[in-house]
Amino acid sequence: MPTKLEYPGQEQTSKHQSAKGSSTHGLIKTLPQTPRLPQTGQLNWPIPLLAHNLVEDHAAGSSAQAVVQTLKEQRPQENGQQDQSTIEVRGTAYCGYLSFPKLQQTLPVASKWRFSQLEVSPATYTGSAADRDWVVAGHNFVNHFGRLNQLQVGDKVYFKAASGRRYVYRVAKLEVLKPTAISKMVKSKYDLSLFTCTYSGLTRFTVRCRLLQIK
């Protein structure tokens, strides 16, 4: 039977084998499938598609900044929910926004995973900031998570939650994981993990962070 998908957005790859030496010659036998972390970005496309990728990247960046602006203008008290966990913008629930001073970048984070959301913003893959087991996936657009590889150990990452709380993180580790390393991605000792596809699509660049304080 196919392997059960336990995490959102997982891809599956299947191997096929022809049955040999039997009356069923020519039939395709499906072997167990291998769950994979989702592919979250553009690949190294041929030159004719470069312009299309740049247009997509720009649109994604503009969409993300529009959401960030709306989130900044919102106040938890406006809805009578000082402990609210999300703010809805254009039909999507966002848990807040991440800020990267080193990259001079701020990005909203959707509270629930779906592939189509990556055209607008990063999204929660598993966990939460409050539970200190948060994993966030983002597209490798330059205007999204495409510059995570410019971060260094010691850099600060901030998260302003919908509740108004501000989480301060420190980058503790940078690593590249295989797409099948789901357990290693989500069951780590880190409080925050950010990941995106490398441009080959064969691996996932990952930034591990530790929580310093909550303001």
Backbone as CSV, one residue per row, in Angstrom:
resi,resn,N_x,N_y,N_z,CA_x,CA_y,CA_z,C_x,C_y,C_z
1,MET,0.841,-1.198,0.000,0.000,0.000,0.000,0.876,1.247,0.000
2,PRO,0.409,2.364,-0.605,1.189,3.590,-0.605,1.436,4.065,0.823
3,THR,2.581,4.702,1.031,2.903,5.250,2.333,1.955,6.386,2.664
4,LYS,1.419,6.383,3.882,0.490,7.422,4.290,1.215,8.747,4.417
5,LEU,0.602,9.829,3.919,1.181,11.149,4.033,0.826,11.729,5.399
6,GLU,1.842,12.034,6.211,1.605,12.525,7.553,1.760,14.033,7.660
7,TYR,2.374,14.677,6.676,2.623,16.103,6.744,2.054,16.791,5.510
8,PRO,1.665,18.077,5.641,1.057,18.792,4.521,2.013,19.010,3.368
9,GLY,1.478,18.981,2.157,2.273,19.325,0.992,3.288,18.308,0.568
10,GLN,3.284,17.118,1.189,4.282,16.122,0.814,4.084,15.662,-0.624
11,GLU,5.201,15.468,-1.290,5.171,14.865,-2.611,5.395,13.376,-2.438
12,GLN,5.007,12.610,-3.442,5.320,11.193,-3.424,5.991,10.831,-4.727
13,THR,6.970,9.941,-4.636,7.572,9.393,-5.839,7.312,7.912,-5.819
14,SER,7.027,7.348,-6.963,6.748,5.914,-6.995,7.703,5.236,-7.955
15,LYS,8.068,4.007,-7.635,8.926,3.216,-8.496,8.070,2.116,-9.107
16,HIS,8.332,1.805,-10.352,7.562,0.776,-11.027,8.485,-0.330,-11.499
17,GLN,7.979,-1.529,-11.455,8.787,-2.678,-11.854,7.920,-3.614,-12.680
18,SER,8.418,-4.064,-13.807,7.667,-4.991,-14.643,7.736,-6.380,-14.050
19,ALA,6.622,-7.062,-14.021,6.597,-8.442,-13.524,7.199,-9.333,-14.591
20,LYS,8.227,-10.103,-14.222,8.923,-10.934,-15.191,8.739,-12.410,-14.848
21,GLY,8.829,-13.216,-15.868,8.787,-14.649,-15.670,7.448,-15.170,-15.204
22,SER,6.366,-14.528,-15.581,5.037,-14.995,-15.180,4.042,-14.654,-16.264
23,SER,2.837,-15.157,-16.083,1.788,-14.898,-17.069,1.350,-13.453,-17.047
24,THR,1.826,-12.705,-16.076,1.448,-11.299,-15.981,2.501,-10.408,-16.618
25,HIS,3.332,-10.990,-17.492,4.389,-10.221,-18.143,3.804,-8.987,-18.821
26,GLY,4.427,-7.846,-18.566,3.967,-6.607,-19.171,3.166,-5.764,-18.202
27,LEU,2.665,-6.350,-17.106,1.942,-5.569,-16.117,2.933,-4.752,-15.294
28,ILE,2.465,-3.630,-14.764,3.307,-2.762,-13.955,2.968,-2.958,-12.484
29,LYS,3.976,-3.284,-11.719,3.789,-3.465,-10.282,4.267,-2.209,-9.561
30,THR,3.376,-1.609,-8.757,3.731,-0.390,-8.040,4.324,-0.729,-6.689
31,LEU,5.543,-0.246,-6.449,6.220,-0.464,-5.190,5.854,0.658,-4.217
32,PRO,6.128,0.483,-2.928,5.802,1.521,-1.942,6.381,2.873,-2.336
33,GLN,5.598,3.918,-2.090,6.000,5.256,-2.463,6.758,5.930,-1.324
34,THR,7.649,6.846,-1.696,8.481,7.536,-0.720,7.998,8.967,-0.523
35,PRO,7.515,9.315,0.662,7.089,10.696,0.918,8.277,11.646,0.823
36,ARG,8.021,12.858,0.356,9.081,13.848,0.194,8.596,15.201,0.687
37,LEU,9.535,16.024,1.121,9.207,17.407,1.415,8.761,18.074,0.121
38,PRO,7.826,19.005,0.188,7.311,19.627,-1.040,8.378,20.410,-1.777
39,GLN,8.240,20.457,-3.092,9.132,21.279,-3.906,8.570,22.688,-3.895
40,THR,9.351,23.626,-3.409,8.818,24.952,-3.126,9.450,26.051,-3.963
41,GLY,9.743,25.772,-5.234,10.356,26.855,-5.976,10.618,26.603,-7.424
42,GLN,11.207,27.619,-8.034,11.595,27.556,-9.426,12.872,26.743,-9.565
43,LEU,13.031,26.132,-10.741,14.249,25.390,-11.036,15.113,26.213,-11.981
44,ASN,16.232,25.648,-12.364,17.092,26.327,-13.341,16.485,26.169,-14.721
45,TRP,15.591,27.083,-15.066,14.876,26.983,-16.332,15.726,27.477,-17.496
46,PRO,15.393,27.042,-18.725,16.077,27.565,-19.906,15.882,29.076,-20.011
47,ILE,16.771,29.725,-20.728,16.753,31.182,-20.850,15.397,31.737,-21.306
48,PRO,14.681,31.127,-22.271,13.397,31.693,-22.703,12.383,31.848,-21.576
49,LEU,12.502,31.073,-20.508,11.552,31.156,-19.405,12.022,32.089,-18.299
50,LEU,13.214,32.637,-18.431,13.758,33.499,-17.399,12.874,34.715,-17.157
51,ALA,12.435,35.349,-18.245,11.591,36.543,-18.104,10.304,36.217,-17.361
52,HIS,9.720,35.052,-17.680,8.486,34.629,-17.004,8.734,34.459,-15.506
53,ASN,9.864,33.856,-15.149,10.199,33.664,-13.740,10.363,34.990,-13.018
54,LEU,10.992,35.957,-13.673,11.201,37.265,-13.063,9.876,37.975,-12.819
55,VAL,8.954,37.828,-13.758,7.625,38.438,-13.595,6.903,37.810,-12.416
56,GLU,6.977,36.474,-12.317,6.356,35.769,-11.188,6.971,36.211,-9.866
57,ASP,8.279,36.332,-9.850,8.993,36.729,-8.645,8.546,38.108,-8.184
58,HIS,8.485,39.036,-9.112,8.075,40.401,-8.779,6.645,40.426,-8.260
59,ALA,5.761,39.679,-8.904,4.357,39.640,-8.480,4.229,39.051,-7.085
60,ALA,5.014,38.001,-6.810,4.983,37.359,-5.488,5.460,38.332,-4.414
61,GLY,6.517,39.070,-4.725,7.029,40.039,-3.770,6.033,41.144,-3.480
62,SER,5.367,41.624,-4.525,4.367,42.688,-4.354,3.183,42.201,-3.529
63,SER,2.743,40.971,-3.799,1.622,40.407,-3.055,1.960,40.262,-1.575
64,ALA,3.171,39.785,-1.306,3.599,39.602,0.082,3.639,40.927,0.824
65,GLN,4.164,41.964,0.189,4.271,43.251,0.863,2.911,43.883,1.113
66,ALA,1.965,43.637,0.228,0.610,44.150,0.426,-0.019,43.503,1.664
67,VAL,0.230,42.208,1.842,-0.297,41.504,3.016,0.379,42.010,4.285
68,VAL,1.703,42.180,4.241,2.434,42.687,5.404,1.872,44.036,5.839
69,GLN,1.619,44.909,4.881,1.100,46.236,5.207,-0.241,46.135,5.912
70,THR,-1.098,45.231,5.427,-2.401,45.038,6.060,-2.245,44.503,7.476
71,LEU,-1.333,43.549,7.666,-1.103,42.987,8.996,-0.589,44.041,9.963
72,LYS,0.279,44.921,9.494,0.830,45.967,10.344,-0.242,46.964,10.770
73,GLU,-1.220,47.153,9.911,-2.293,48.106,10.210,-3.338,47.525,11.161
74,GLN,-3.346,46.193,11.268,-4.308,45.527,12.142,-3.837,45.582,13.586
75,ARG,-4.802,45.570,14.508,-4.510,45.474,15.926,-5.412,44.393,16.503
76,PRO,-4.885,43.492,17.324,-5.693,42.418,17.904,-6.951,42.928,18.594
77,GLN,-6.859,44.093,19.254,-7.988,44.616,19.991,-9.156,45.009,19.093
78,GLU,-8.853,45.256,17.809,-9.902,45.689,16.898,-10.991,44.647,16.758
79,ASN,-10.614,43.362,16.897,-11.580,42.285,16.776,-12.001,41.737,18.133
80,GLY,-11.559,42.418,19.198,-11.909,41.956,20.526,-11.235,40.655,20.904
81,GLN,-10.113,40.320,20.242,-9.407,39.062,20.500,-7.931,39.346,20.752
82,GLN,-7.607,39.698,21.977,-6.231,40.037,22.284,-5.299,38.838,22.156
83,ASP,-5.847,37.622,22.238,-5.032,36.424,22.116,-5.267,35.706,20.784
84,GLN,-5.758,36.432,19.805,-6.036,35.807,18.528,-4.766,35.234,17.921
85,SER,-4.915,34.126,17.205,-3.753,33.460,16.630,-3.549,33.798,15.159
86,THR,-4.574,34.329,14.505,-4.455,34.661,13.081,-5.211,35.948,12.770
87,ILE,-4.853,36.534,11.649,-5.569,37.673,11.079,-5.892,37.322,9.637
88,GLU,-7.122,37.488,9.238,-7.521,37.125,7.883,-7.309,38.292,6.926
89,VAL,-6.641,38.003,5.809,-6.410,38.988,4.762,-6.791,38.360,3.437
90,ARG,-7.764,38.916,2.775,-8.221,38.430,1.468,-8.559,36.943,1.506
91,GLY,-9.206,36.520,2.580,-9.676,35.141,2.676,-8.660,34.136,3.185
92,THR,-7.443,34.596,3.490,-6.392,33.700,3.998,-6.014,34.103,5.413
93,ALA,-5.871,33.115,6.291,-5.481,33.381,7.672,-3.956,33.443,7.778
94,TYR,-3.462,34.522,8.348,-2.022,34.697,8.558,-1.734,34.739,10.055
95,CYS,-0.645,34.073,10.466,-0.292,34.061,11.881,0.615,35.221,12.256
96,GLY,1.075,35.982,11.259,1.929,37.131,11.512,2.934,37.318,10.394
97,TYR,4.047,37.983,10.708,5.063,38.183,9.669,6.472,38.067,10.239
98,LEU,7.370,37.537,9.399,8.782,37.377,9.725,9.576,38.567,9.199
99,SER,10.595,38.979,9.955,11.475,40.054,9.506,12.924,39.577,9.569
100,PHE,13.669,39.878,8.510,15.072,39.501,8.399,15.904,40.777,8.218
101,PRO,16.411,41.362,9.300,17.211,42.597,9.172,18.391,42.443,8.219
102,LYS,19.058,41.290,8.259,20.218,41.065,7.391,19.831,41.182,5.917
103,LEU,18.642,40.731,5.577,18.180,40.732,4.189,17.331,41.948,3.859
104,GLN,17.027,42.765,4.874,16.120,43.903,4.715,14.811,43.438,4.079
105,GLN,14.238,42.418,4.693,13.071,41.761,4.122,12.052,41.418,5.213
106,THR,10.780,41.597,4.898,9.686,41.234,5.794,8.660,40.449,4.991
107,LEU,8.223,39.301,5.531,7.319,38.423,4.800,6.187,37.923,5.698
108,PRO,4.962,37.905,5.186,3.854,37.340,5.958,3.939,35.825,5.951
109,VAL,3.334,35.192,6.942,3.321,33.731,7.010,1.883,33.251,7.171
110,ALA,1.413,32.471,6.205,0.071,31.906,6.284,0.043,30.831,7.366
111,SER,-1.095,30.700,8.030,-1.183,29.756,9.141,-1.357,28.313,8.690
112,LYS,-1.826,28.128,7.449,-2.038,26.768,6.951,-1.353,26.591,5.603
113,TRP,-0.861,25.387,5.394,-0.126,25.060,4.179,-1.048,24.764,3.005
114,ARG,-0.699,25.311,1.845,-1.241,24.869,0.561,-0.293,25.400,-0.514
115,PHE,-0.125,24.622,-1.575,0.843,24.995,-2.607,0.554,26.363,-3.216
116,SER,-0.718,26.627,-3.502,-1.070,27.885,-4.163,-0.692,29.099,-3.311
117,GLN,-0.629,28.926,-1.993,-0.299,30.046,-1.114,1.129,30.519,-1.315
118,LEU,2.008,29.637,-1.787,3.409,30.011,-1.966,3.606,31.077,-3.038
119,GLU,2.582,31.307,-3.854,2.661,32.388,-4.836,2.505,33.742,-4.156
120,VAL,2.016,33.726,-2.911,1.777,34.963,-2.164,2.734,35.116,-0.992
121,SER,2.939,34.024,-0.248,3.751,34.123,0.961,4.243,32.755,1.401
122,PRO,5.219,32.729,2.308,5.569,31.478,2.979,4.368,30.998,3.790
123,ALA,4.405,29.726,4.212,3.285,29.164,4.964,3.793,28.187,6.018
124,THR,3.015,28.040,7.069,3.348,27.087,8.118,3.278,25.672,7.568
125,TYR,4.357,24.932,7.720,4.387,23.532,7.297,3.927,22.636,8.441
126,THR,4.531,22.817,9.609,4.089,22.131,10.826,4.399,23.015,12.029
127,GLY,3.769,22.706,13.163,4.074,23.365,14.419,3.591,24.801,14.509
128,SER,4.135,25.519,15.488,3.769,26.921,15.705,4.865,27.624,16.483
129,ALA,4.867,28.951,16.418,5.851,29.718,17.180,5.636,29.511,18.673
130,ALA,4.381,29.481,19.104,4.065,29.339,20.521,4.549,28.011,21.087
131,ASP,4.497,26.951,20.262,4.917,25.623,20.725,6.405,25.366,20.524
132,ARG,7.088,26.319,19.918,8.547,26.235,19.713,8.954,25.027,18.871
133,ASP,8.121,24.705,17.901,8.431,23.603,16.970,8.014,23.985,15.556
134,TRP,8.159,25.263,15.235,7.596,25.834,14.015,8.478,25.557,12.810
135,VAL,7.865,25.046,11.749,8.546,24.834,10.473,7.788,25.617,9.410
136,VAL,8.488,26.483,8.698,7.879,27.347,7.685,8.522,27.074,6.331
137,ALA,7.689,26.846,5.330,8.175,26.613,3.962,7.880,27.831,3.101
138,GLY,8.793,28.156,2.218,8.597,29.297,1.334,9.146,29.028,-0.053
139,HIS,8.611,29.743,-1.021,9.080,29.636,-2.404,10.487,30.214,-2.510
140,ASN,11.265,29.719,-3.465,12.616,30.262,-3.632,12.656,31.486,-4.544
141,PHE,11.529,32.177,-4.677,11.564,33.494,-5.303,12.587,34.344,-4.544
142,VAL,13.308,35.204,-5.265,14.248,36.108,-4.609,13.517,36.971,-3.592
143,ASN,12.266,37.333,-3.902,11.482,38.181,-3.012,10.775,37.407,-1.905
144,HIS,10.985,36.088,-1.831,10.464,35.285,-0.725,11.644,34.659,0.013
145,PHE,11.823,33.317,-0.105,12.900,32.653,0.636,14.144,32.396,-0.208
146,GLY,14.209,33.001,-1.376,15.323,32.740,-2.277,16.669,33.265,-1.801
147,ARG,16.667,34.130,-0.777,17.926,34.677,-0.269,18.261,34.170,1.133
148,LEU,17.600,33.113,1.569,17.908,32.559,2.883,19.374,32.156,3.007
149,ASN,19.976,31.771,1.876,21.376,31.338,1.924,22.347,32.487,2.207
150,GLN,21.841,33.714,2.274,22.686,34.851,2.622,22.751,35.073,4.136
151,LEU,21.884,34.360,4.867,21.918,34.467,6.318,23.146,33.742,6.866
152,GLN,23.592,34.152,8.038,24.737,33.531,8.694,24.382,33.208,10.143
153,VAL,25.084,32.260,10.695,24.884,31.918,12.108,25.094,33.172,12.948
154,GLY,24.149,33.441,13.826,24.223,34.636,14.667,23.279,35.738,14.234
155,ASP,22.822,35.700,12.974,21.876,36.711,12.499,20.552,36.592,13.241
156,LYS,19.862,37.714,13.399,18.576,37.735,14.080,17.431,37.575,13.068
157,VAL,16.390,36.902,13.538,15.144,36.767,12.788,14.021,37.110,13.762
158,TYR,13.078,37.939,13.320,11.986,38.365,14.189,10.647,37.884,13.631
159,PHE,9.743,37.584,14.537,8.387,37.217,14.131,7.394,38.014,14.947
160,LYS,6.557,38.799,14.269,5.483,39.547,14.928,4.199,38.751,14.741
161,ALA,3.697,38.179,15.831,2.515,37.323,15.766,1.247,38.151,15.706
162,ALA,0.178,37.518,15.230,-1.124,38.180,15.150,-1.599,38.632,16.526
163,SER,-1.148,37.947,17.561,-1.528,38.290,18.929,-0.859,39.566,19.417
164,GLY,0.165,40.018,18.676,0.912,41.191,19.093,2.247,40.847,19.710
165,ARG,2.465,39.579,20.035,3.738,39.164,20.618,4.853,39.224,19.563
166,ARG,6.060,39.508,20.036,7.215,39.588,19.133,8.244,38.560,19.566
167,TYR,8.537,37.626,18.678,9.500,36.560,18.948,10.848,36.948,18.336
168,VAL,11.893,36.774,19.118,13.239,37.091,18.650,14.034,35.794,18.551
169,TYR,14.545,35.506,17.358,15.310,34.281,17.114,16.745,34.616,16.710
170,ARG,17.592,33.633,16.884,18.972,33.714,16.417,19.239,32.535,15.499
171,VAL,19.818,32.790,14.325,20.168,31.708,13.406,21.244,30.848,14.057
172,ALA,20.949,29.554,14.186,21.873,28.639,14.858,22.592,27.698,13.898
173,LYS,21.968,27.435,12.744,22.565,26.462,11.831,21.974,26.629,10.439
174,LEU,22.797,26.397,9.436,22.364,26.349,8.043,22.679,24.962,7.521
175,GLU,21.731,24.333,6.873,21.991,22.996,6.352,21.162,22.722,5.102
176,VAL,21.585,21.736,4.353,20.873,21.300,3.151,20.389,19.877,3.385
177,LEU,19.093,19.664,3.239,18.507,18.358,3.505,17.992,17.715,2.225
178,LYS,17.990,16.409,2.219,17.369,15.683,1.122,15.853,15.841,1.219
179,PRO,15.166,15.793,0.104,13.704,15.958,0.144,12.981,14.859,0.903
180,THR,13.643,13.731,1.122,13.019,12.638,1.870,13.248,12.766,3.384
181,ALA,14.000,13.777,3.809,14.345,13.925,5.231,13.252,14.659,6.003
182,ILE,12.039,14.145,5.920,10.899,14.815,6.553,11.023,14.822,8.074
183,SER,11.324,13.679,8.651,11.434,13.597,10.113,12.532,14.513,10.630
184,LYS,13.651,14.558,9.926,14.753,15.422,10.352,14.337,16.885,10.285
185,MET,13.499,17.222,9.315,13.041,18.600,9.171,12.113,18.994,10.318
186,VAL,11.140,18.166,10.607,10.084,18.569,11.542,10.317,18.140,12.988
187,LYS,11.172,17.158,13.203,11.418,16.683,14.571,12.835,17.056,14.998
188,SER,13.076,18.332,15.041,14.408,18.820,15.389,14.385,19.467,16.769
189,LYS,15.554,19.870,17.243,15.686,20.523,18.541,15.556,22.038,18.433
190,TYR,15.246,22.529,17.222,15.209,23.969,17.001,13.796,24.536,17.147
191,ASP,13.714,25.799,17.545,12.428,26.448,17.766,11.768,26.903,16.463
192,LEU,12.581,27.201,15.471,12.087,27.662,14.173,12.970,27.116,13.071
193,SER,12.347,26.546,12.051,13.066,26.067,10.867,12.412,26.664,9.630
194,LEU,13.217,27.215,8.753,12.748,27.804,7.501,13.365,27.024,6.359
195,PHE,12.556,26.636,5.357,13.171,25.900,4.244,12.569,26.277,2.905
196,THR,13.379,26.079,1.884,12.969,26.317,0.506,13.772,25.396,-0.402
197,CYS,13.353,25.251,-1.633,14.074,24.426,-2.598,15.361,25.111,-3.057
198,THR,16.387,24.322,-3.288,17.531,24.821,-4.033,17.102,24.870,-5.499
199,TYR,17.868,25.553,-6.336,17.436,25.727,-7.721,17.535,24.462,-8.554
200,SER,18.199,23.450,-8.036,18.208,22.162,-8.739,16.924,21.398,-8.464
201,GLY,16.250,21.757,-7.356,15.043,21.054,-6.950,15.331,19.748,-6.236
202,LEU,16.613,19.405,-6.081,16.993,18.114,-5.523,17.179,18.132,-4.009
203,THR,17.298,19.329,-3.430,17.522,19.438,-1.990,16.716,20.609,-1.424
204,ARG,16.702,20.720,-0.087,15.971,21.787,0.586,16.941,22.568,1.482
205,PHE,17.142,23.832,1.147,18.010,24.675,1.976,17.235,25.048,3.232
206,THR,17.866,24.857,4.391,17.167,25.000,5.666,17.927,25.896,6.638
207,VAL,17.199,26.799,7.265,17.760,27.677,8.288,17.145,27.291,9.629
208,ARG,17.994,26.938,10.579,17.539,26.553,11.918,17.768,27.722,12.878
209,CYS,16.753,27.999,13.695,16.840,29.139,14.616,16.451,28.732,16.044
210,ARG,17.058,29.428,17.003,16.708,29.236,18.408,16.036,30.505,18.940
211,LEU,15.047,30.301,19.773,14.317,31.419,20.359,15.154,32.072,21.445
212,LEU,15.281,33.419,21.374,16.012,34.173,22.387,15.074,34.768,23.433
213,GLN,13.978,35.347,22.950,13.021,35.951,23.862,11.701,36.233,23.172
214,ILE,10.676,36.450,23.993,9.355,36.843,23.507,9.006,38.157,24.188
215,LYS,8.698,39.152,23.398,8.379,40.468,23.962,6.862,40.732,23.905
